Amino acid sequence: METSELNNLSVNKTVDARGTACPGPLLEAKKAIGGLGSGEIMELLSADEGTRVDVPKWCKKQGHEYLGTLEESGYFRIFLKKS
Amino acid sequence: MAKLTIGLSSGSIDKLTGAGVMMTGAAADDYEIEVYVLLTAARAFIKGNETLTDSVVEYPAHREYMIDKLNELNTPSWYEFFEQAKEFTDVKIYICSLAGKLWGGEKKEDFVDIVDGLCGIGQYLDAANEADLHINI
């Protein structure tokens, strides 16, 4: 998705994992996505560069759709859609 | 479900923390995990020893720095990593019976609560042989 599309996404749940290092944000995402319905969108906030790389791969393995990442000052906003 | 088998041969906090990171990462990917605690690693799993921070194998001169930095980074302790992995997936932790005896543990009750039982080396070798991924730390 383009930056403008990501910025305008209607997010169902935001998970703030900026206080944890790898693999904490991935575990936070896994924990939170269970509470979402199919097709709902989660935004994961992480200050960890490794997480930015891991989440798209994790989505592919788990069957979720990785939508894209926005880089903010000191952290990433990572968007995914539950399968 | 893919299976990860870990042969854990070190009880120092750097190796234990590394194992914990791998376990939680594998748990996020829904791996089934079996950990076999071998010889010197068993010391850390004796009840009461899970909070010890006296051993760092790599760069021992930097032990204090490493512990402080891990805390600063809000990194869970090795034990908390192992507990987290257990929350997310099927994790079994076995202590090699010889390793247990070396450090004064002969029964499951002698070890920390996350331990599932004692084992012989044959069980570890079978688990390593059957695993999709086998790591020795």
Backbone of each chain as ProteinMPNN parsed JSONL, in Angstrom:
{"seq_chain_A": "METSELNNLSVNKTVDARGTACPGPLLEAKKAIGGLGSGEIMELLSADEGTRVDVPKWCKKQGHEYLGTLEESGYFRIFLKKS", "coords_chain_A": {"N_chain_A": [[0.822, -1.198, 0.0], [0.35, 2.306, -0.626], [1.891, 5.161, 0.997], [0.012, 7.19, 1.571], [-2.363, 5.743, 1.551], [-1.949, 4.0, 3.686], [-1.826, 5.822, 5.768], [-4.445, 6.634, 5.853], [-5.87, 4.459, 6.628], [-8.471, 2.607, 8.208], [-8.173, 1.585, 11.318], [-8.584, -1.305, 13.334], [-7.423, -2.158, 15.68], [-4.805, -0.977, 17.71], [-1.557, -1.774, 18.62], [0.757, -1.067, 20.971], [3.995, -1.629, 21.068], [6.369, -0.479, 21.667], [7.953, -0.458, 23.866], [9.322, -2.809, 24.066], [11.912, -5.126, 23.101], [13.064, -7.089, 20.267], [12.134, -10.517, 20.508], [9.767, -9.361, 21.364], [7.735, -7.483, 20.276], [6.639, -9.035, 18.213], [5.48, -11.118, 19.603], [3.597, -9.654, 21.017], [2.004, -8.858, 18.897], [1.06, -11.324, 18.018], [-0.394, -12.107, 20.239], [-2.392, -10.14, 20.297], [-3.73, -10.344, 17.857], [-5.404, -12.436, 17.972], [-7.706, -11.472, 19.082], [-8.99, -10.165, 17.095], [-11.305, -9.982, 14.321], [-11.773, -11.822, 11.236], [-10.328, -10.179, 8.479], [-10.104, -7.787, 9.75], [-8.114, -4.95, 10.783], [-4.86, -4.456, 12.064], [-2.637, -2.319, 13.763], [0.706, -2.163, 14.455], [2.924, -0.822, 16.695], [6.33, -0.283, 16.793], [9.667, 0.066, 17.926], [11.69, -1.349, 17.015], [14.011, -2.44, 14.729], [14.404, -5.027, 13.781], [11.906, -6.164, 14.074], [10.426, -4.856, 12.14], [11.377, -6.113, 9.905], [10.727, -8.75, 10.445], [7.903, -8.985, 10.731], [6.471, -8.885, 8.151], [7.324, -11.376, 7.091], [6.367, -13.099, 9.038], [3.612, -12.672, 8.782], [3.186, -13.786, 6.245], [3.727, -16.477, 6.746], [1.74, -17.045, 8.604], [-0.537, -16.536, 7.276], [-1.759, -14.08, 7.263], [-2.387, -10.746, 5.951], [0.124, -8.626, 5.027], [0.255, -5.19, 5.107], [1.83, -2.924, 4.958], [4.415, -0.538, 5.991], [4.921, 2.354, 7.944], [7.349, 4.79, 8.528], [8.064, 6.47, 11.393], [9.228, 9.098, 13.595], [11.673, 7.596, 15.193], [10.302, 5.215, 15.501], [8.291, 2.491, 14.116], [5.279, 2.127, 12.199], [3.387, -0.548, 11.704], [1.331, -2.283, 9.541], [-1.256, -4.699, 9.338], [-3.511, -7.18, 8.04], [-5.904, -9.327, 9.388], [-6.254, -12.781, 8.589]], "CA_chain_A": [[0.0, 0.0, 0.0], [1.07, 3.579, -0.641], [1.927, 5.87, 2.278], [-1.25, 7.911, 1.817], [-3.387, 4.73, 1.872], [-1.68, 3.52, 5.051], [-2.187, 6.904, 6.694], [-5.905, 6.778, 5.909], [-6.499, 3.188, 6.971], [-9.288, 2.529, 9.411], [-7.534, 0.515, 12.101], [-9.447, -1.875, 14.37], [-6.694, -2.275, 16.948], [-3.401, -0.54, 17.71], [-0.763, -2.41, 19.672], [1.977, -0.287, 21.201], [5.045, -2.519, 21.595], [7.624, 0.277, 21.569], [8.758, -0.666, 25.071], [9.952, -4.128, 24.082], [12.85, -5.447, 22.03], [12.808, -8.337, 19.544], [10.944, -10.709, 19.686], [8.593, -8.904, 22.111], [6.632, -6.956, 19.457], [6.012, -10.126, 17.464], [4.609, -11.823, 20.555], [2.456, -8.759, 21.279], [1.131, -8.947, 17.711], [0.418, -12.651, 18.023], [-1.379, -12.097, 21.324], [-3.502, -9.228, 19.996], [-4.463, -10.657, 16.635], [-6.442, -13.407, 18.339], [-8.93, -10.758, 19.441], [-9.551, -9.518, 15.912], [-12.054, -10.818, 13.398], [-11.198, -11.953, 9.898], [-10.412, -8.969, 7.656], [-9.863, -6.574, 10.546], [-6.753, -4.42, 10.598], [-4.097, -4.139, 13.267], [-1.453, -1.471, 13.615], [1.692, -2.51, 15.476], [3.96, 0.202, 16.854], [7.554, -0.893, 17.286], [10.898, 0.827, 17.703], [12.696, -2.378, 16.763], [14.26, -2.638, 13.291], [14.22, -6.455, 13.474], [10.467, -6.436, 13.97], [10.0, -4.351, 10.834], [11.738, -7.14, 8.926], [10.099, -10.038, 10.793], [6.436, -9.031, 10.641], [5.995, -9.341, 6.84], [7.585, -12.822, 6.958], [5.44, -13.77, 9.965], [2.284, -12.6, 8.152], [3.156, -14.745, 5.135], [3.645, -17.831, 7.323], [0.497, -17.215, 9.36], [-1.672, -16.342, 6.363], [-2.302, -12.723, 7.353], [-1.923, -9.886, 4.867], [0.953, -7.489, 5.434], [-0.207, -4.061, 4.301], [2.912, -1.957, 4.772], [5.016, 0.077, 7.182], [5.243, 3.781, 7.911], [8.433, 5.102, 9.459], [7.894, 7.728, 12.126], [10.45, 9.486, 14.281], [12.086, 6.665, 16.244], [9.534, 3.97, 15.549], [7.591, 2.083, 12.894], [3.858, 1.749, 12.263], [3.312, -1.715, 10.821], [-0.094, -2.577, 9.35], [-1.571, -6.026, 8.813], [-4.932, -7.559, 8.036], [-6.052, -10.716, 9.828], [-6.819, -13.675, 7.561]], "C_chain_A": [[0.86, 1.254, 0.0], [0.971, 4.246, 0.738], [0.59, 6.551, 2.59], [-2.368, 6.924, 2.193], [-3.204, 4.234, 3.307], [-2.106, 4.574, 6.077], [-3.691, 7.043, 6.879], [-6.637, 5.496, 6.287], [-7.355, 3.301, 8.224], [-8.816, 1.302, 10.207], [-8.471, 0.02, 13.191], [-8.742, -1.987, 15.718], [-5.254, -1.775, 16.763], [-2.693, -1.164, 18.911], [0.543, -1.638, 19.809], [3.021, -1.175, 21.869], [6.393, -1.807, 21.572], [8.523, 0.076, 22.787], [9.491, -1.994, 25.09], [10.876, -4.313, 22.885], [12.461, -6.782, 21.403], [13.024, -9.534, 20.469], [9.647, -10.254, 20.379], [7.452, -8.386, 21.24], [5.897, -8.037, 18.668], [5.053, -10.908, 18.366], [3.383, -10.975, 20.889], [1.462, -8.82, 20.123], [0.367, -10.266, 17.714], [-0.695, -12.701, 19.069], [-2.623, -11.3, 20.907], [-4.34, -9.685, 18.81], [-5.565, -11.693, 16.896], [-7.768, -12.734, 18.661], [-9.584, -10.053, 18.262], [-10.356, -10.511, 15.08], [-11.368, -10.865, 12.047], [-11.408, -10.659, 9.094], [-10.176, -7.683, 8.429], [-8.376, -6.204, 10.517], [-6.107, -4.052, 11.932], [-2.905, -3.258, 12.886], [-0.52, -1.797, 14.778], [2.753, -1.413, 15.52], [5.196, -0.446, 17.457], [8.752, -0.016, 16.97], [12.031, -0.099, 17.294], [12.824, -2.664, 15.266], [14.026, -4.101, 12.893], [12.752, -6.807, 13.297], [9.923, -5.989, 12.62], [10.276, -5.394, 9.746], [10.938, -8.426, 9.166], [8.596, -10.087, 10.516], [5.928, -9.442, 9.245], [6.184, -10.844, 6.632], [6.608, -13.617, 7.825], [4.036, -13.793, 9.362], [2.161, -13.665, 7.057], [2.982, -16.163, 5.675], [2.294, -18.08, 7.98], [-0.746, -17.007, 8.49], [-2.321, -14.978, 6.455], [-1.729, -11.869, 6.211], [-1.123, -8.709, 5.437], [0.618, -6.315, 4.521], [0.881, -3.015, 4.045], [3.373, -1.345, 6.081], [5.25, 1.563, 6.943], [6.344, 4.034, 8.934], [8.183, 6.464, 10.08], [9.21, 8.068, 12.807], [10.736, 8.515, 15.425], [11.266, 5.404, 16.369], [8.838, 3.699, 14.215], [6.116, 1.829, 13.199], [3.67, 0.65, 11.219], [1.845, -2.157, 10.748], [-0.29, -3.975, 8.777], [-3.053, -6.311, 8.935], [-5.046, -9.03, 8.413], [-6.735, -11.559, 8.746], [-8.223, -14.128, 7.958]], "O_chain_A": [[1.959, 1.267, 0.554], [0.085, 3.933, 1.533], [0.101, 6.497, 3.718], [-3.21, 7.223, 3.04], [-4.174, 4.069, 4.047], [-2.674, 4.248, 7.119], [-4.161, 7.506, 7.918], [-7.867, 5.445, 6.27], [-7.005, 4.001, 9.174], [-9.035, 0.156, 9.815], [-9.086, 0.821, 13.896], [-9.38, -1.921, 16.769], [-4.585, -2.112, 15.787], [-3.162, -1.09, 20.047], [1.335, -1.568, 18.87], [2.952, -1.444, 23.068], [7.437, -2.45, 21.47], [9.71, 0.398, 22.749], [10.216, -2.279, 26.043], [10.662, -3.746, 21.813], [11.631, -7.514, 21.943], [14.034, -9.561, 21.172], [8.56, -10.708, 20.022], [6.308, -8.798, 21.431], [4.683, -7.962, 18.48], [3.965, -11.303, 17.947], [2.276, -11.494, 21.028], [0.248, -8.833, 20.328], [-0.833, -10.301, 17.442], [-1.774, -13.247, 18.835], [-3.754, -11.729, 21.134], [-5.545, -9.432, 18.773], [-6.526, -11.803, 16.135], [-8.829, -13.344, 18.53], [-10.623, -9.413, 18.42], [-10.121, -11.718, 15.127], [-10.492, -10.052, 11.751], [-12.513, -10.119, 9.038], [-10.062, -6.611, 7.837], [-7.512, -7.042, 10.259], [-6.722, -3.428, 12.796], [-2.27, -3.435, 11.846], [-0.912, -1.716, 15.942], [3.396, -1.113, 14.514], [5.121, -1.084, 18.508], [8.845, 0.57, 15.892], [13.19, 0.311, 17.233], [11.861, -3.08, 14.62], [13.515, -4.382, 11.809], [12.4, -7.647, 12.469], [9.072, -6.653, 12.029], [9.508, -5.535, 8.794], [10.526, -9.1, 8.222], [8.077, -11.126, 10.109], [5.029, -10.279, 9.161], [5.316, -11.51, 6.066], [6.092, -14.657, 7.415], [3.348, -14.812, 9.424], [1.147, -14.357, 6.965], [2.199, -16.951, 5.144], [1.764, -19.19, 7.923], [-1.867, -17.273, 8.923], [-3.332, -14.732, 5.797], [-0.725, -12.225, 5.594], [-1.635, -7.911, 6.223], [0.691, -6.436, 3.298], [0.851, -2.311, 3.037], [2.8, -1.599, 7.14], [5.715, 1.972, 5.879], [6.277, 3.552, 10.064], [8.1, 7.477, 9.386], [10.207, 7.375, 12.603], [10.124, 8.596, 16.489], [11.514, 4.596, 17.265], [8.8, 4.546, 13.322], [5.751, 1.384, 14.288], [3.779, 0.888, 10.016], [1.203, -2.376, 11.776], [0.413, -4.386, 7.854], [-3.75, -5.774, 9.796], [-4.37, -9.88, 7.834], [-7.667, -11.108, 8.081], [-8.86, -14.883, 7.222]]}, "seq_chain_B": "MAKLTIGLSSGSIDKLTGAGVMMTGAAADDYEIEVYVLLTAARAFIKGNETLTDSVVEYPAHREYMIDKLNELNTPSWYEFFEQAKEFTDVKIYICSLAGKLWGGEKKEDFVDIVDGLCGIGQYLDAANEADLHINI", "coords_chain_B": {"N_chain_B": [[2.318, -28.866, 12.584], [5.457, -27.401, 12.897], [8.543, -28.637, 14.273], [10.827, -27.711, 16.777], [13.88, -28.539, 18.15], [15.925, -28.041, 20.906], [19.166, -28.376, 22.068], [20.463, -27.709, 25.037], [23.334, -26.643, 26.34], [24.587, -24.926, 28.019], [24.609, -23.007, 30.989], [24.872, -20.343, 31.336], [24.009, -16.863, 31.505], [24.041, -15.439, 29.104], [23.871, -17.368, 27.068], [21.539, -18.69, 27.842], [19.683, -16.61, 27.622], [19.841, -16.145, 24.887], [18.813, -18.585, 23.983], [16.232, -18.293, 24.962], [15.271, -16.13, 23.443], [15.241, -17.291, 20.897], [13.382, -19.317, 21.36], [10.999, -17.889, 21.968], [10.653, -16.515, 19.595], [10.263, -18.692, 17.881], [7.955, -19.64, 19.026], [6.139, -17.67, 18.338], [5.869, -18.318, 15.732], [4.464, -20.61, 15.894], [5.822, -23.015, 16.331], [6.291, -26.301, 17.662], [8.043, -26.991, 20.577], [10.899, -28.561, 21.953], [13.06, -28.697, 24.656], [16.2, -29.729, 25.652], [17.979, -30.065, 28.46], [21.252, -30.065, 29.081], [24.325, -31.308, 30.515], [26.205, -28.872, 31.881], [24.28, -26.917, 31.747], [22.189, -27.529, 33.409], [22.462, -26.516, 35.957], [21.324, -23.953, 36.133], [18.663, -24.531, 36.215], [17.998, -25.684, 38.571], [15.895, -25.487, 41.361], [15.493, -22.225, 42.578], [17.816, -21.303, 41.492], [17.263, -19.859, 39.245], [17.442, -17.138, 39.167], [20.068, -16.483, 39.239], [22.935, -14.645, 38.216], [25.555, -15.045, 37.724], [27.145, -16.124, 35.762], [28.564, -15.555, 32.661], [29.368, -16.553, 29.563], [30.458, -15.637, 27.1], [32.592, -12.931, 26.586], [33.229, -12.413, 29.449], [34.271, -10.35, 30.993], [32.624, -8.296, 30.517], [30.288, -8.736, 31.834], [28.689, -7.296, 33.737], [28.047, -5.008, 32.257], [26.553, -6.15, 30.182], [24.323, -7.24, 31.522], [23.188, -4.931, 32.658], [22.587, -3.533, 30.297], [20.763, -5.218, 29.026], [18.653, -4.997, 30.823], [18.125, -2.27, 30.552], [17.169, -2.267, 27.974], [14.78, -3.342, 28.391], [14.508, -6.098, 28.32], [13.224, -9.325, 28.798], [14.027, -11.594, 31.537], [16.003, -14.62, 31.206], [14.47, -16.668, 32.181], [11.9, -15.615, 32.156], [11.574, -15.376, 29.386], [11.465, -18.099, 28.692], [9.142, -18.83, 30.047], [7.282, -17.216, 28.679], [7.396, -18.347, 26.113], [6.234, -20.778, 26.671], [3.656, -19.958, 27.189], [2.684, -19.401, 24.689], [2.987, -21.55, 22.929], [3.359, -25.143, 22.462], [5.58, -26.208, 24.657], [8.114, -28.228, 25.833], [10.257, -29.048, 28.469], [13.098, -30.742, 29.299], [15.247, -32.301, 31.633], [18.429, -33.642, 31.445], [19.179, -36.634, 33.048], [21.675, -37.243, 34.186], [22.877, -34.732, 34.136], [21.236, -33.362, 35.915], [21.802, -34.696, 38.334], [24.43, -33.954, 38.652], [24.238, -31.381, 39.61], [22.797, -31.654, 41.879], [20.101, -32.291, 41.594], [17.55, -34.604, 41.449], [14.938, -35.333, 41.13], [11.869, -34.285, 39.511], [10.722, -32.303, 41.069], [12.874, -31.021, 42.164], [13.603, -29.099, 40.473], [13.089, -25.97, 38.657], [9.782, -24.567, 38.049], [9.046, -24.625, 35.341], [10.057, -26.873, 34.227], [9.472, -30.014, 32.685], [10.152, -32.647, 33.09], [12.497, -35.383, 33.635], [15.094, -36.813, 31.576], [16.625, -39.312, 29.407], [19.63, -39.546, 27.437], [19.048, -40.694, 25.033], [16.426, -39.972, 24.422], [16.728, -37.292, 23.833], [18.357, -37.443, 21.536], [16.64, -38.759, 19.767], [14.636, -36.819, 19.574], [16.06, -34.755, 18.403], [16.623, -35.92, 15.997], [14.092, -36.152, 14.893], [13.245, -33.564, 14.582], [12.257, -30.558, 12.786], [13.904, -28.474, 12.91], [16.969, -28.226, 14.475], [18.793, -27.067, 17.154], [21.81, -26.464, 18.8], [22.9, -25.156, 21.768]], "CA_chain_B": [[3.128, -27.931, 13.371], [6.883, -27.696, 12.799], [9.13, -28.925, 15.586], [12.175, -27.213, 17.082], [14.532, -29.174, 19.298], [17.12, -27.321, 21.359], [20.068, -28.994, 23.036], [20.989, -26.572, 25.8], [24.509, -27.149, 27.056], [25.198, -23.864, 28.82], [23.735, -22.382, 31.974], [25.238, -18.939, 31.522], [22.834, -16.06, 31.138], [24.052, -15.035, 27.684], [23.369, -18.497, 26.262], [20.133, -18.928, 28.223], [18.874, -15.539, 27.033], [19.785, -16.443, 23.455], [17.852, -19.684, 23.799], [14.894, -17.752, 25.212], [14.879, -15.329, 22.275], [14.888, -18.237, 19.812], [12.148, -20.024, 21.724], [9.819, -17.031, 21.829], [10.483, -16.3, 18.159], [9.665, -19.924, 17.334], [6.581, -19.723, 19.555], [5.321, -16.774, 17.504], [5.642, -19.031, 14.467], [3.711, -21.829, 16.214], [6.618, -24.235, 16.439], [6.304, -27.119, 18.875], [9.445, -26.875, 21.016], [11.416, -29.393, 23.039], [14.38, -28.255, 25.117], [16.911, -30.744, 26.435], [18.962, -29.366, 29.285], [22.371, -30.996, 29.209], [25.353, -31.159, 31.551], [26.393, -27.666, 32.699], [23.089, -26.05, 31.706], [21.201, -27.92, 34.422], [22.627, -25.721, 37.192], [20.392, -22.823, 36.132], [17.282, -25.015, 36.335], [17.756, -26.124, 39.946], [14.982, -24.534, 42.01], [16.183, -21.149, 43.287], [18.965, -20.813, 40.712], [16.834, -19.187, 38.011], [17.753, -15.699, 39.206], [21.516, -16.28, 39.283], [23.5, -13.942, 37.048], [26.998, -15.078, 37.962], [27.913, -16.704, 34.667], [28.439, -15.101, 31.268], [30.451, -17.267, 28.894], [31.114, -14.772, 26.123], [33.007, -11.632, 27.133], [32.906, -12.369, 30.888], [34.663, -9.063, 31.585], [31.541, -7.349, 30.271], [29.081, -9.31, 32.431], [27.855, -6.254, 34.336], [27.53, -4.168, 31.168], [25.523, -6.884, 29.45], [23.123, -7.341, 32.36], [22.593, -3.584, 32.724], [22.056, -3.161, 28.984], [19.543, -6.007, 28.805], [17.609, -4.361, 31.637], [17.81, -0.976, 29.923], [16.391, -2.57, 26.765], [13.515, -3.952, 28.825], [14.524, -7.493, 27.874], [12.864, -10.258, 29.871], [15.082, -12.507, 31.979], [15.932, -15.875, 30.432], [13.373, -17.477, 32.711], [10.66, -15.029, 31.634], [11.482, -15.783, 27.98], [11.02, -19.501, 28.644], [7.724, -18.824, 30.448], [6.506, -16.64, 27.572], [7.302, -19.348, 25.036], [5.249, -21.782, 27.124], [2.303, -19.377, 27.085], [2.261, -19.269, 23.29], [3.014, -22.788, 22.149], [3.624, -26.355, 23.231], [7.01, -26.288, 24.987], [8.475, -29.219, 26.858], [11.644, -28.87, 28.912], [13.559, -31.957, 29.976], [16.599, -32.244, 32.198], [19.208, -34.883, 31.36], [19.255, -37.122, 34.438], [23.058, -37.096, 34.662], [23.093, -33.3, 34.366], [20.537, -33.021, 37.145], [22.562, -35.22, 39.483], [25.669, -33.166, 38.77], [23.963, -30.154, 40.368], [22.003, -31.956, 43.076], [18.677, -32.482, 41.308], [17.282, -35.978, 41.015], [13.508, -35.475, 40.838], [11.286, -33.106, 38.847], [10.449, -31.287, 42.095], [14.11, -30.311, 42.506], [13.878, -28.116, 39.425], [12.13, -24.851, 38.514], [8.438, -25.028, 37.666], [8.856, -24.779, 33.891], [10.602, -28.176, 33.801], [8.425, -31.034, 32.516], [10.579, -33.969, 33.53], [13.884, -35.764, 33.383], [15.182, -37.649, 30.379], [17.907, -39.918, 29.069], [20.202, -38.922, 26.239], [18.39, -41.276, 23.861], [15.231, -39.174, 24.114], [17.197, -36.065, 23.166], [18.824, -37.766, 20.187], [15.446, -39.027, 18.954], [13.958, -35.536, 19.333], [16.893, -34.022, 17.438], [16.47, -36.603, 14.714], [12.729, -35.948, 14.373], [12.907, -32.137, 14.497], [12.451, -29.803, 11.548], [15.021, -27.573, 13.183], [17.678, -28.633, 15.698], [19.822, -26.086, 17.52], [22.549, -26.761, 20.033], [23.417, -23.898, 22.335]], "C_chain_B": [[4.604, -28.344, 13.276], [7.473, -27.874, 14.203], [10.564, -28.402, 15.68], [12.697, -27.965, 18.297], [15.793, -28.389, 19.628], [17.892, -28.188, 22.353], [20.772, -27.864, 23.761], [22.124, -27.059, 26.691], [25.168, -26.108, 27.94], [24.173, -23.246, 29.765], [24.096, -20.929, 32.222], [24.139, -18.043, 30.943], [22.851, -15.593, 29.685], [23.479, -16.141, 26.802], [21.892, -18.766, 26.571], [19.222, -17.867, 27.607], [18.741, -15.749, 25.528], [18.795, -17.546, 23.157], [16.428, -19.168, 23.966], [14.387, -16.912, 24.05], [14.448, -16.244, 21.133], [13.572, -18.94, 20.101], [10.915, -19.15, 21.533], [9.563, -16.688, 20.363], [9.82, -17.499, 17.504], [8.225, -20.077, 17.809], [5.645, -18.827, 18.741], [4.988, -17.424, 16.174], [4.952, -20.377, 14.674], [4.529, -23.118, 16.145], [6.241, -24.99, 17.715], [7.78, -27.19, 19.295], [9.767, -27.899, 22.107], [12.824, -28.917, 23.37], [14.982, -29.358, 25.978], [18.071, -30.062, 27.144], [20.077, -30.341, 29.629], [23.405, -30.483, 30.208], [25.408, -29.826, 32.331], [25.172, -26.747, 32.721], [22.139, -26.321, 32.872], [21.302, -27.093, 35.702], [21.59, -24.604, 37.273], [18.953, -23.248, 36.396], [16.981, -25.625, 37.7], [16.905, -25.055, 40.635], [15.769, -23.49, 42.812], [17.346, -20.559, 42.498], [18.566, -19.974, 39.505], [17.141, -17.688, 38.002], [19.264, -15.436, 39.256], [22.001, -15.562, 38.032], [25.029, -13.984, 37.134], [27.811, -15.605, 36.79], [27.552, -16.097, 33.314], [29.638, -15.684, 30.532], [31.216, -16.368, 27.936], [31.402, -13.408, 26.761], [32.7, -11.505, 28.635], [33.288, -11.043, 31.548], [33.551, -8.027, 31.435], [30.212, -7.834, 30.866], [28.135, -8.223, 32.947], [27.221, -5.361, 33.265], [26.363, -4.863, 30.48], [24.219, -6.954, 30.24], [22.413, -5.984, 32.435], [21.918, -3.208, 31.411], [20.772, -3.939, 28.678], [18.381, -5.413, 29.6], [17.155, -3.041, 31.016], [16.931, -1.182, 28.686], [15.067, -3.26, 27.086], [13.385, -5.397, 28.348], [14.127, -8.402, 29.038], [14.079, -11.073, 30.319], [14.971, -13.791, 31.166], [14.73, -16.703, 30.882], [12.022, -16.951, 32.201], [10.471, -15.354, 30.156], [10.924, -17.209, 27.874], [9.529, -19.589, 29.019], [6.84, -18.295, 29.326], [6.323, -17.654, 26.456], [6.259, -20.4, 25.397], [3.82, -21.271, 27.031], [1.775, -19.46, 25.656], [2.233, -20.569, 22.502], [3.321, -23.971, 23.07], [5.134, -26.47, 23.439], [7.203, -27.331, 26.083], [9.963, -29.049, 27.185], [12.046, -30.083, 29.744], [14.997, -31.775, 30.451], [17.252, -33.62, 32.02], [19.464, -35.363, 32.794], [20.668, -37.009, 35.014], [23.348, -35.632, 35.008], [22.439, -32.86, 35.668], [21.325, -33.44, 38.371], [23.829, -34.406, 39.729], [25.461, -31.948, 39.668], [23.001, -30.383, 41.534], [20.515, -32.113, 42.846], [18.406, -33.87, 40.77], [15.832, -36.201, 40.632], [13.002, -34.171, 40.204], [11.106, -31.96, 39.843], [11.698, -30.491, 42.483], [14.39, -29.149, 41.554], [12.791, -27.038, 39.38], [10.841, -25.343, 37.854], [8.243, -25.263, 36.168], [9.355, -26.131, 33.372], [9.485, -29.221, 33.772], [8.85, -32.414, 32.959], [12.047, -34.193, 33.27], [13.926, -36.696, 32.173], [16.545, -38.322, 30.298], [18.389, -39.318, 27.762], [19.552, -39.466, 24.963], [17.169, -40.479, 23.438], [15.629, -37.894, 23.386], [17.613, -36.364, 21.73], [17.653, -38.06, 19.257], [14.745, -37.713, 18.589], [14.735, -34.699, 18.32], [16.713, -34.605, 16.043], [15.117, -36.308, 14.066], [12.417, -34.468, 14.092], [13.057, -31.577, 13.083], [13.66, -28.891, 11.674], [15.659, -27.988, 14.508], [18.804, -27.65, 15.962], [20.5, -26.534, 18.799], [23.206, -25.481, 20.527], [24.29, -24.202, 23.53]], "O_chain_B": [[4.952, -29.495, 13.543], [6.962, -27.331, 15.182], [11.388, -28.62, 14.792], [12.042, -28.022, 19.338], [16.617, -28.108, 18.757], [17.34, -28.666, 23.344], [21.581, -27.146, 23.173], [21.909, -27.785, 27.661], [26.203, -26.378, 28.549], [23.027, -22.998, 29.391], [23.669, -20.345, 33.218], [23.435, -18.428, 30.01], [21.794, -15.375, 29.094], [22.692, -15.872, 25.895], [21.1, -19.037, 25.668], [18.13, -18.176, 27.129], [17.666, -15.556, 24.959], [18.026, -17.461, 22.199], [15.528, -19.548, 23.218], [13.206, -16.972, 23.708], [13.427, -16.01, 20.486], [12.75, -19.137, 19.206], [9.903, -19.605, 21.0], [8.414, -16.581, 19.933], [8.924, -17.346, 16.673], [7.375, -20.585, 17.077], [4.496, -19.188, 18.487], [3.962, -17.127, 15.562], [4.863, -21.186, 13.75], [3.974, -24.194, 15.922], [5.91, -24.375, 18.728], [8.656, -27.423, 18.461], [9.004, -28.076, 23.056], [13.667, -28.756, 22.487], [14.35, -29.852, 26.912], [19.005, -29.557, 26.52], [19.878, -31.308, 30.364], [23.333, -29.344, 30.67], [24.718, -29.68, 33.341], [25.043, -25.9, 33.605], [21.376, -25.443, 33.274], [20.329, -26.984, 36.448], [21.04, -24.334, 38.341], [18.116, -22.421, 36.759], [15.851, -26.035, 37.965], [17.172, -23.861, 40.503], [16.615, -23.845, 43.632], [17.809, -19.456, 42.791], [19.43, -19.433, 38.814], [17.103, -17.048, 36.951], [19.686, -14.281, 39.309], [21.535, -15.837, 36.926], [25.709, -13.068, 36.672], [29.04, -15.542, 36.815], [26.398, -16.124, 32.886], [30.784, -15.353, 30.836], [32.446, -16.331, 27.944], [30.531, -12.818, 27.402], [31.988, -10.588, 29.043], [32.691, -10.657, 32.553], [33.534, -7.012, 32.133], [29.142, -7.393, 30.447], [26.943, -8.224, 32.64], [26.045, -5.005, 33.34], [25.323, -4.256, 30.225], [23.139, -6.751, 29.686], [21.192, -5.903, 32.294], [20.826, -2.641, 31.401], [19.815, -3.383, 28.139], [17.258, -5.337, 29.103], [15.963, -2.738, 30.962], [16.057, -0.366, 28.393], [14.338, -3.699, 26.197], [12.293, -5.858, 28.017], [14.646, -8.253, 30.144], [15.043, -11.224, 29.569], [13.956, -14.025, 30.51], [14.063, -17.35, 30.074], [11.126, -17.724, 31.863], [9.346, -15.582, 29.71], [10.031, -17.482, 27.072], [8.762, -20.321, 28.395], [5.777, -18.851, 29.052], [5.227, -17.804, 25.916], [5.498, -20.857, 24.542], [2.886, -22.046, 26.822], [0.569, -19.574, 25.437], [1.52, -20.67, 21.504], [3.514, -23.816, 24.276], [5.874, -26.791, 22.509], [6.536, -27.305, 27.117], [10.803, -28.924, 26.294], [11.418, -30.403, 30.754], [15.834, -31.182, 29.771], [16.679, -34.639, 32.407], [19.911, -34.593, 33.644], [20.835, -36.712, 36.197], [23.973, -35.33, 36.025], [23.013, -32.083, 36.431], [21.5, -32.67, 39.316], [24.24, -34.2, 40.871], [26.367, -31.529, 40.39], [22.46, -29.435, 42.102], [19.737, -32.073, 43.799], [18.968, -34.269, 39.75], [15.515, -37.14, 39.901], [13.614, -33.112, 40.341], [11.311, -30.794, 39.505], [11.591, -29.412, 43.064], [15.281, -28.331, 41.786], [11.726, -27.179, 39.98], [10.813, -26.384, 37.197], [7.36, -26.025, 35.774], [9.108, -26.49, 32.221], [8.668, -29.311, 34.688], [8.0, -33.276, 33.186], [12.75, -33.323, 32.757], [12.915, -37.29, 31.797], [17.483, -37.964, 31.009], [17.626, -38.653, 27.061], [19.512, -38.783, 23.94], [16.901, -40.324, 22.247], [14.959, -37.466, 22.446], [17.262, -35.623, 20.812], [17.666, -37.66, 18.093], [14.318, -37.519, 17.451], [14.144, -34.017, 17.483], [16.659, -33.882, 15.049], [15.011, -36.224, 12.842], [11.425, -34.164, 13.43], [13.869, -32.056, 12.291], [14.34, -28.58, 10.697], [14.982, -28.089, 15.53], [19.66, -27.423, 15.107], [19.843, -26.935, 19.76], [23.956, -24.82, 19.809], [24.825, -23.286, 24.154]]}, "name": "protein", "num_of_chains": 2, "seq": "METSELNNLSVNKTVDARGTACPGPLLEAKKAIGGLGSGEIMELLSADEGTRVDVPKWCKKQGHEYLGTLEESGYFRIFLKKSMAKLTIGLSSGSIDKLTGAGVMMTGAAADDYEIEVYVLLTAARAFIKGNETLTDSVVEYPAHREYMIDKLNELNTPSWYEFFEQAKEFTDVKIYICSLAGKLWGGEKKEDFVDIVDGLCGIGQYLDAANEADLHINI"}
